[in-house]
Amino acid sequence: MRNMLNNKVVYQIYPKSFMDSNGDGIGDVQGIISKLDYLKNLGVDVIWLTPIFVSPQRDNGYDIENYYEIDPIFGTMEDVEELFLEAKSRDLDIMFDMVLNHTSTKHEWFQKALKGDKTYQDYYFFKEKPTNWESKFGGNAWEYVEDMKLYYLHLFDVTQADLNWENDAVFEEVCKIVNFWLDKGVKGLRFDVINLISKPEVFEDDFEGDGRRFYSDGKRVHEYLHKLNQETFGKHNDVITVGELSSTNIENGVRYADPKNQELSTIFNFHHLKVDYKNGDKWALKPFDFIELKQILSSWQYAMQENDALMALFLNNHDQPRSISRFGNDTQYWKQSGKMLAIAMQLMRGMPYIYQGEEIGLPNSYFESLETYRDIETINMIRILRERGLTESEVTAIIHERSRDNGRTPIPWNHSYQHGFTTGKPWLALSEYPELQTVEDNLSDSDSIYYTYHALIHLRKELPVIQSGNIEFLELDHPELLIYKRTLDQESVIVYCNFSNKEIDYTDIDQCGEILLTNYNVNSLSGKNTFKPYEALVLKI
């Protein structure tokens, strides 16, 4: 299992925005099937789909109404079964997204609870007195039900009611859901905010924060995940799991992924994606702190390495702004910074994830109007920021930088109508970035960002030092350069990345190294003692 994990590369698809096959403006399963050869040629091994289950789509599928049926907007069960077969014929595995911390309030369990069924009321958290916890989508985390004279807990949207894992019946239902999809042929499981499933025995107000310290990495969470492992995916030797961890710490992150604990294969942590949060507030802007970014990456890499645990390697996903707009330069150095960011992350120790569009350097949405946004979190925050008294230009600047819709704009496949994504009107507008580069543009340019990702995937598969080597970070205090070394036995690879738009002098470049990859077509190291803006260089030494 460990060897299998070391060289796997996962490609994340946000189905609504990937490829529409029927002209309704929403990406679907048949659209994914039509692009499997594209993904196979890129070189990835696993395709992760964000939720495609029946849902009111209040939170784009993370509010599940029925875990056993496919939402008609994406297709049918027959389409999914075809996807499994077509993927398997190309040696591609499918990873499903499991949202098990909460359900939609439209789920039959919650609807029965509302009608007074005590059995199903215990599937959730109904209380006479709420706490002062804040929802992660803004506002209070409790909603009052007039007919019941009770409040229910929703850590996310008001339509996403938290499940009570303390109830054995809930755990049994969760196991049934996971096993159902494993039996269908799913080979990967991504567990949404899985470290929030253990709530406290006593609910109390938080006068120091927003409540998360009471429910993040709760008392029984490791017990629950070990039991889930043993009852479901742990019975299979070829299933990859990854847990999304909200507001966790290194100690718990290691425990989730430590193979001795039999919980999860890998983890997502997000500390490195908060280095541009002013005072820790997502909705307050500041330039990203490069030194902090390096310190966080190195701390997590070292901790995971010491415990033979693996972490996910990523800068992008459906909840994040595009990294090329965030940490790179998507105007003057679009191609160079896109390649540099890929090289910086993909060669670390762990399992790389590529989010759709990342491989072509897709930038942020650049929507001119706030009315164009569709994300529920964004819509809530526009209202909240206005209520706080911010000017319209201040609200616009924040939303442009932080909205989750930055990562959700449809894929531009070519330069035909709607960039080939749909023949209809897309559910969310395509990026309004001027002169948007498409998949077709990338495939026809041998020097494109796409081919850098292609090369990185093949490097990982060819070189055991990338798969399994130890990692050592160098020059952690350098204000512009990220440098790390991977070592296995007598072989080493060293990675240099300039995160600035300036030329940087650096005289310690190993002149004896063999150039494995570069984003500036460097052919010789002779006399090289500078790095150009956003230059990346990979040497075998």
For each residue, the residues with C-beta under 8 A, 3 or more apart:
1: 4 5 237 259 265
2: 5 6 259 308
3: 6 7 467 468
4: 1 7 8 238 240
5: 1 2 8 240 265 266 310 351
6: 2 3 310 351 467 468
7: 3 4 45 460 461 467
8: 4 5 45 46 240 351
9: 43 44 45 46 351 352 353 354 457 460
10: 44 45 46 47 48 95 188 240 242 312 351 352 353 354
11: 39 42 44 46 47 48 353 354 355 356
12: 48 50 317 318 353 354 355 356
13: 18 32 47 48 49 50 356
14: 17 18 27 50 318 355 356 407 408
15: 18 27 28 29 31 32 49 50 52 61 74
16: 26 27 60 61 73 408 427 428
17: 14 27 356 408 409 410 411 421 426 427 428
18: 13 14 15 27 31 32 35 356 410 411
19: 27 28 31 32 34 35 411 413 421
20: 23 24 25 26 27 28 31 410 421 422 423 424 426
21: 28 30 31 34
22: 28 30
23: 20 422 423 424
24: 20 73 422 424
25: 20 422 424 425 426 427
26: 16 20 73 74 422 427
27: 14 15 16 17 18 19 20 31 32 74 410 421 422
28: 15 19 20 21 22 31 32 73 74 75 79
29: 15 32 33 52 70 74 75 76 79 80 82 83
30: 21 22 33 34 75 79
31: 15 18 19 20 21 27 28 34 35
32: 13 15 18 19 27 28 29 35 36 47 49 83
33: 29 30 36 79 82 83 86
34: 19 21 30 31
35: 18 19 31 32 38 39
36: 32 33 39 40 86 87 90 92
37: 40 41 90
38: 35 41 42 439
39: 11 35 36 42 44 47 92
40: 36 37 43 44 90 91 92
41: 37 38 454
42: 11 38 39 354 359 450 453 454 457
43: 9 40 454 457 458 461
44: 9 10 11 39 40 47 92 354 457
45: 7 8 9 10 91 92 93
46: 8 9 10 11 92 93 94 95 187 188 240
47: 10 11 13 32 39 44 87 92 93 94 95
48: 10 11 12 13 95 96 97 188 190 353
49: 13 15 32 52 94 95 96 97
50: 12 13 14 15 60 61 62 97 318
51: 55 61 62 64 96 97 99
52: 15 29 49 61 70 71 74 75 80
53: 61 64 65 66 67 68 69 70 71
54: 64 65 66 69 70 71 72
55: 51 58 61 62 63 64 65 71 104
56: 63 65 104 106 159
57: 60 61 63 71 73
58: 55 63 104 157 159 160 376
59: 62 63 156 157 159 160 376
60: 16 50 57 318 375 376 408
61: 15 16 50 51 52 53 55 57 64 71 97
62: 50 51 55 59 97 99 156 160 192
63: 55 56 57 58 59 99 102 103 104 105 106 157 159 160
64: 51 53 54 55 61 67 99 103 104 107
65: 53 54 55 56 103 104 106 107
66: 53 54 69 107 108
67: 53 64 177 180
68: 53 177 180
69: 53 54 66 77
70: 29 52 53 54 74 75 76 77 79 80
71: 52 53 54 55 57 61 74
72: 54 75 76
73: 16 24 26 28 57
74: 15 26 27 28 29 52 70 71 79
75: 28 29 30 52 70 72 78 79 80
76: 29 70 72 79 80
77: 69 70 80 81
78: 75 81 82
79: 28 29 30 33 70 74 75 76 82 83
80: 29 52 70 75 76 77 83 84 184
81: 77 78 84 85 184 185
82: 29 33 78 79 85 86
83: 29 32 33 79 80 86 87 94
84: 80 81 87 88 94 184 185 186
85: 81 82 88 89
86: 33 36 82 83 89 90
87: 36 47 83 84 90 92 93 94
88: 84 85 91 92 93 185
89: 85 86
90: 36 37 40 86 87
91: 40 45 88
92: 36 39 40 44 45 46 47 87 88
93: 45 46 47 87 88 187 188 240
94: 46 47 49 83 84 87 185 186 187 188
95: 10 46 47 48 49 186 187 188 189 190 240 242
96: 48 49 51 181 186 188 189 190
97: 48 49 50 51 61 62 190 192
98: 177 178 181 189 190 191 192
99: 51 62 63 64 102 103 192
100: 163 174 177 191 192 194 197
101: 155 162 163 192 193 194 196 197
102: 63 99 154 155 156 160 161 162 163
103: 63 64 65 99 107 109 110 160 161 163
104: 55 56 58 63 64 65 107 110 159 160 161
105: 63 110 111 158 159 160 161
106: 56 63 65 110 111 159
107: 64 65 66 103 104 110 111 161
108: 66 111 112
109: 103 112 113 120 123 124 173
110: 103 104 105 106 107 113 114 120 123 124 161
111: 105 106 107 108 114 115
112: 108 109 115 117 119 120
113: 109 110 117 120 121 123 124 126
114: 110 111 145 147 148
115: 111 112
116: 121 148
117: 112 113 120 121
118: 121 122
119: 112 122 123 169
120: 109 110 112 113 117 123 124
121: 113 116 117 118 124 126
122: 118 119 164 167 169
123: 109 110 113 119 120 163 164 167 169 170 173
124: 109 110 113 120 121 152 153 161 162 163 164
125: 152 153 161 162 164 199 203
126: 113 121 145 148 150 151 152
127: 130 142 150 151 152 153 203
128: 149 150 151
129: 151
130: 127 133 140 141 142 144 151
131: 141 142 203 204 205 206 211
132: 140 205 206 207 211
133: 130 140 141 142 155 205 206 210 211 212 214
134: 138 139 140 141 210 211
135: 138 139 140 141 154 155 156 157 158
136: 155 156 246
137: 156 157 376 377 380
138: 134 135 377 380 381 384
139: 134 135 158 380
140: 130 132 133 134 135 143
141: 130 131 133 134 135 153 154 155 211
142: 127 130 131 133 151 152 153 154
143: 140 151 152 154 158
144: 130 150 151
145: 114 126 148 149 150 151 152
146: 149
147: 114
148: 114 116 126 145
149: 128 145 146
150: 126 127 128 144 145
151: 126 127 128 129 130 142 143 144 145
152: 124 125 126 127 142 143 145 161 162
153: 124 125 127 141 142 161 162 199
154: 102 135 141 142 143 157 158 159 160 161 162
155: 101 102 133 135 136 141 160 162 193 196 215
156: 59 62 102 135 136 137 160 193
157: 58 59 63 135 137 154 160 376
158: 105 135 139 143 154
159: 56 58 59 63 104 105 106 154
160: 58 59 62 63 102 103 104 105 154 155 156 157
161: 102 103 104 105 107 110 124 125 152 153 154
162: 101 102 124 125 152 153 154 155 196 199
163: 100 101 102 103 123 124 170 174 197
164: 122 123 124 125 167 170 199
165: 170 171 174 197 198 199 220 224
166: 170 199 220
167: 122 123 164 170 171
168: 171 172
169: 119 122 123 172 173
170: 123 163 164 165 166 167 173 174
171: 165 167 168 174 175 224 227 228
172: 168 169 175 176
173: 109 123 169 170 176 177
174: 100 163 165 170 171 177 178 228
175: 171 172 178 179 228 231 232
176: 172 173 179 180
177: 67 68 98 100 173 174 180 181
178: 98 174 175 181 182 189 228 232 233
179: 175 176 182 183 231 232
180: 67 68 176 177 183 184
181: 96 98 177 178 184 186 189
182: 178 179 185 186 232 233 236 239
183: 179 180
184: 80 81 84 180 181
185: 81 84 88 94 182
186: 84 94 95 96 181 182 189 239
187: 46 93 94 95 238 239 240
188: 10 46 48 93 94 95 96 239 240 241 242
189: 95 96 98 178 181 186 233 239 240 241 242
190: 48 95 96 97 98 241 242 243 244
191: 98 100 194 241 242 243 244 264
192: 62 97 98 99 100 101 244
193: 101 155 156 196 244 245 246
194: 100 101 191 197 221 225 243 244 245 264
195: 216 217 218 221 243 244 245 246 248 252 256
196: 101 155 162 193 215 216 218 246
197: 100 101 163 165 194 218 221 224
198: 165 215 217 218 219 220 221 224
199: 125 153 162 164 165 166 203 214 215 218
200: 203 204 214 215 218 219
201: 219
202:
203: 125 127 131 199 200 214
204: 131 200 214
205: 131 132 133
206: 131 132 133 209 210 211 212 213 214
207: 132
208: 213
209: 206 212 213
210: 133 134 206
211: 131 132 133 134 141 206 214 215
212: 133 206 209 215 216 246 247
213: 206 208 209 216
214: 133 199 200 203 204 206 211 218
215: 155 196 198 199 200 211 212 218
216: 195 196 212 213 246 247 248
217: 195 198 221 245 248 249 252
218: 195 196 197 198 199 200 214 215 221
219: 198 200 201
220: 165 166 198 223 224
221: 194 195 197 198 217 218 224 225
222: 225 226 252 255 256 261 263
223: 220 226 227
224: 165 171 197 198 220 221 227 228
225: 194 221 222 228 229 243 256 263 264
226: 222 223 229 230 261 262 263
227: 171 223 224 230 231
228: 171 174 175 178 224 225 231 232 233
229: 225 226 232 233 234 241 262 263 264
230: 226 227 234 235 262
231: 175 179 227 228 234 235
232: 175 178 179 182 228 229 235
233: 178 182 189 228 229 236 239 241
234: 229 230 231 262
235: 230 231 232
236: 182 233 239
237: 1
238: 4 187
239: 182 186 187 188 189 233 236
240: 4 5 8 10 46 93 95 187 188 189 265 266 351
241: 188 189 190 191 229 233 264 265 266
242: 10 95 188 189 190 191 264 265 266 267 268 312 351
243: 190 191 194 195 225 256 257 263 264 266 267 268
244: 190 191 192 193 194 195 267 268
245: 193 194 195 217 248 252 253 256 267 268 269 270
246: 136 193 195 196 212 216 270
247: 212 216
248: 195 216 217 245 252 253 256 267 269
249: 217 252 253
250: 253 254 299 300 303
251: 254 255
252: 195 217 222 245 248 249 255 256
253: 245 248 249 250 256 257 267 269 300 303 304 311
254: 250 251 257 258 303 304 307 309
255: 222 251 252 258 261 263
256: 195 222 225 243 245 248 252 253 261 263 264 267
257: 243 253 254 263 264 265 266 267 304 307 309 310 311
258: 254 255 261 263 307 308 309
259: 1 2 262 308 309
260:
261: 222 226 255 256 258
262: 226 229 230 234 259
263: 222 225 226 229 243 255 256 257 258
264: 191 194 225 229 241 242 243 256 257 267
265: 1 5 240 241 242 257 310 351
266: 5 240 241 242 243 257 310 311 312 350 351
267: 242 243 244 245 248 253 256 257 264 309 311 312
268: 242 243 244 245 311 312 314 317
269: 245 248 253 272 300 311
270: 245 246 273 274
271: 274 296 300
272: 269 275 293 296 297 300
273: 270 315 320
274: 270 271 277 280 282
275: 272 288 289 290 292 293 296
276: 285 286 287 288 289 326
277: 274 280 281 282 284 286
278: 281 284 285 286
279: 284
280: 274 277
281: 277 278 284
282: 274 277 402
283: 381 385 398 402
284: 277 278 279 281 398
285: 276 278 397 398 401 402
286: 276 277 278 289
287: 276
288: 275 276 293 326 327
289: 275 276 286 292 293
290: 275 293 294 479 480 499
291: 294 295 476 477 479
292: 275 289 295 296
293: 272 275 288 289 290 296 297 327
294: 290 291 297 298 473 476 482
295: 291 292 298 299 476
296: 271 272 275 292 293 299 300
297: 272 293 294 300 301 348 473
298: 294 295 301 302 473 476 484
299: 250 295 296 302 303
300: 250 253 269 271 272 296 297 303 304 311
301: 297 298 304 305 311 348 349 350 471 473
302: 298 299 305 306 471 473
303: 250 253 254 299 300 306 307 309
304: 253 254 257 300 301 307 309 310 311 349 350
305: 301 302 308 309 349 470 471
306: 302 303
307: 254 257 258 303 304
308: 2 258 259 305
309: 254 257 258 259 267 303 304 305
310: 5 6 257 265 266 304 349 350 351
311: 253 257 266 267 268 269 300 301 304 349 350 351
312: 10 242 266 267 268 350 351 352 353
313: 345 346 348 350 351 352 353
314: 268 317 345 352 353 355
315: 273 320 323 326 327 341 345 358
316: 320 322 323 354 355 358 407
317: 12 268 314 320 353 355 407
318: 12 14 50 60 355 404 407 408
319: 404 407
320: 273 315 316 317 323 326 404 406 407
321: 325 326 364 401 402 403 406 407
322: 316 325 326 330 357 358 362 363 364 406 407
323: 315 316 320 326 327 328 341 358
324: 327 328 329 330 334 337 338 341 358 361 362 363
325: 321 322 328 330 363 364 406
326: 276 288 315 320 321 322 323 364 401
327: 288 293 315 323 324 337 341 499
328: 323 324 325 333 334 337 338 340 341 534
329: 324 332 333 334 336 337 501 533 534
330: 322 324 325 334 337 338 361 363 364 433
331: 334
332: 329 501
333: 328 329 336 337 501 533 534
334: 324 328 329 330 331 337 338 361 363 437
335: 338 339 361 447 448 449 519
336: 329 333 339 340 519 520 532 533 534 535
337: 324 327 328 329 330 333 334 340 341 534
338: 324 328 330 334 335 341 342 361 449 452
339: 335 336 342 343 449 452 519 534 536
340: 328 336 337 343 344 497 498 499 519 534 535 536
341: 315 323 324 327 328 337 338 344 345
342: 338 339 345 346 358 359 449 452 453 456
343: 339 340 346 347 452 456 495 497 517 519 536 538
344: 340 341 347 348 482 495 497 499 536
345: 313 314 315 341 342 348 352
346: 313 342 343 352 453 456 457 460
347: 343 344 456 459 460 466 486 493 495 538
348: 297 301 313 344 345 471 484
349: 301 304 305 310 311 469 470 471 486
350: 266 301 304 310 311 312 313
351: 5 6 8 9 10 240 242 265 266 310 311 312 313
352: 9 10 312 313 314 345 346 456 457 460
353: 9 10 11 12 48 312 313 314 317
354: 9 10 11 12 42 44 316 358 359 453
355: 11 12 14 314 316 317 318 358 407
356: 11 12 13 14 17 18 411
357: 322 360 362 409 411
358: 315 316 322 323 324 342 354 355 361 362 453
359: 42 342 354 442 449 450 453
360: 357 412 437 438 439 441 442 448 449 450
361: 324 330 334 335 338 358 437 442 449
362: 322 324 357 358 409 411 412 431 437
363: 322 324 325 330 334 366 431 433
364: 321 322 325 326 330 400 401 406 431 433
365: 372 373 400 403 405 406 409 429 431 432 433
366: 363 400 431 432 433 434
367: 370 372 373 400 405 429 432
368: 372 432
369: 372
370: 367 373 382 395 396 399
371:
372: 365 367 368 369 428 429
373: 365 367 370 378 379 382 399 403 405
374: 378 379 405 408 427 428
375: 60 378 379 403 404 405 408
376: 58 59 60 137 157 379 380
377: 137 138 380 381 403 404
378: 373 374 375 381 382 399 403 404 405
379: 373 374 375 376 382 383
380: 137 138 139 376 377 383 384
381: 138 283 377 378 384 385 398 399 402
382: 370 373 378 379 385 386 395 399
383: 379 380 386 387
384: 138 380 381 387 388
385: 283 381 382 388 390 394 395 398 399
386: 382 383 389 390 392 395
387: 383 384
388: 384 385
389: 386
390: 385 386 394 395 398
391: 394 395
392: 386 395 396
393: 396 397
394: 385 390 391 397 398
395: 370 382 385 386 390 391 392 398 399
396: 370 392 393 399 400
397: 285 393 394 400 401
398: 283 284 285 381 385 390 394 395 401 402
399: 370 373 378 381 382 385 395 396 402 403
400: 364 365 366 367 396 397 403
401: 285 321 326 364 397 398
402: 282 283 285 321 381 398 399 406
403: 321 365 373 375 377 378 399 400 406
404: 318 319 320 375 377 378 407 408
405: 365 367 373 374 375 378 408 409 428
406: 320 321 322 325 364 365 402 403 409
407: 14 316 317 318 319 320 321 322 355 404
408: 14 16 17 60 318 374 375 404 405 428
409: 17 357 362 365 405 406 428 429 430 431
410: 17 18 20 27 418 419 421 422 426 428 430
411: 17 18 19 356 357 362 419 421 439
412: 360 362 419 420 421 430 431 436 437 438 439
413: 19 419 420 421 438 439 440
414: 419 420 438 439 440
415: 419 420 438 440
416: 419 420
417: 420 423
418: 410 421 422 423 424 425 426 430
419: 410 411 412 413 414 415 416 430 436 438
420: 412 413 414 415 416 417 438 440
421: 17 19 20 27 410 411 412 413 418 426 430
422: 20 23 24 25 26 27 410 418 425 426
423: 20 23 417 418
424: 20 23 24 25 418
425: 25 418 422
426: 17 20 25 410 418 421 422 429 430
427: 16 17 25 26 374
428: 16 17 372 374 405 408 409 410
429: 365 367 372 409 426 432
430: 409 410 412 418 419 421 426 436
431: 362 363 364 365 366 409 412 436
432: 365 366 367 368 429
433: 330 363 364 365 366 436
434: 366
435:
436: 412 419 430 431 433
437: 334 360 361 362 412 441 442
438: 360 412 413 414 415 419 420 441 442
439: 38 360 411 412 413 414 442 443 450
440: 413 414 415 420 443 444
441: 360 437 438 444 445 448
442: 359 360 361 437 438 439 445 448 449 450 451
443: 439 440 448 450
444: 440 441
445: 441 442 448 450 451
446: 451
447: 335 451 521
448: 335 360 441 442 443 445 451 452
449: 335 338 339 342 359 360 361 442 452 453
450: 42 359 360 439 442 443 445 453 454
451: 442 445 446 447 448 454 455
452: 338 339 342 343 448 449 455 456 517 519
453: 42 342 346 354 358 359 449 450 456 457
454: 41 42 43 450 451 457 458
455: 451 452 458 459 517
456: 342 343 346 347 352 452 453 459 460 517
457: 9 42 43 44 346 352 453 454 460 461
458: 43 454 455 461 462
459: 347 455 456 462 463 466 516 517 538
460: 7 9 346 347 352 456 457 463 466 467
461: 7 43 457 458 467
462: 458 459
463: 459 460 466 467 491 493
464: 467 468 469 488 491
465: 468 469 486 487 488 491 492 493
466: 347 459 460 463 469 486 493
467: 3 6 7 460 461 463 464
468: 3 6 464 465 488
469: 349 464 465 466 486 487 488 491 492 493
470: 305 349 486 487 488
471: 301 302 305 348 349 484 485 486
472: 484 485 487
473: 294 297 298 301 302 476 483 484
474: 483 484 485
475: 478 481 483
476: 291 294 295 298 473
477: 291
478: 475 481 483
479: 290 291 500
480: 290 498 499 500 502 504
481: 475 478 496 497 498 499 504 506 531
482: 294 344 495 496 497 499
483: 473 474 475 478 494 495 496 497
484: 298 348 471 472 473 474 494 495
485: 471 472 474 492 493 494 495
486: 347 349 465 466 469 470 471 492 493 494 495
487: 465 469 470 472 491 492 493
488: 464 465 468 469 470 491 492
489:
490:
491: 463 464 465 469 487 488 540
492: 465 469 485 486 487 488 540 541
493: 347 463 465 466 469 485 486 487 516 538 539 540 541
494: 483 484 485 486 510 513 538 539 541
495: 343 344 347 482 483 484 485 486 536 537 538
496: 481 482 483 506 509 531 535 536 537 538 539
497: 340 343 344 481 482 483 535 536
498: 340 480 481 504 531 532 533 534 535 536
499: 290 327 340 344 480 481 482 534
500: 479 480 504 533 534
501: 329 332 333 533 534
502: 480 533
503: 530 531 532 533
504: 480 481 498 500 530 531
505: 529 530
506: 481 496 509 529 530 531
507: 529
508:
509: 496 506 513 525 528 529 537
510: 494 513 525 539 541
511: 525 526 528
512: 525 541
513: 494 509 510 525 539 540 541
514: 539 540 541
515: 518 522 523 525 537 538 539
516: 459 493 538 539 540
517: 343 452 455 456 459 536 537 538
518: 515 521 522 535 536 537 538
519: 335 336 339 340 343 452 534 535 536
520: 336 532 535 537
521: 447 518
522: 515 518 525 528 537
523: 515
524: 528
525: 509 510 511 512 513 515 522 528 539
526: 511
527:
528: 509 511 522 524 525
529: 505 506 507 509
530: 503 504 505 506
531: 481 496 498 503 504 506 535 537
532: 336 498 503 520 535
533: 329 333 336 498 500 501 502 503
534: 328 329 333 336 337 339 340 498 499 500 501 519
535: 336 340 496 497 498 518 519 520 531 532
536: 339 340 343 344 495 496 497 498 517 518 519
537: 495 496 509 515 517 518 520 522 531
538: 343 347 459 493 494 495 496 515 516 517 518
539: 493 494 496 510 513 514 515 516 525
540: 491 492 493 513 514 516
541: 492 493 494 510 512 513 514
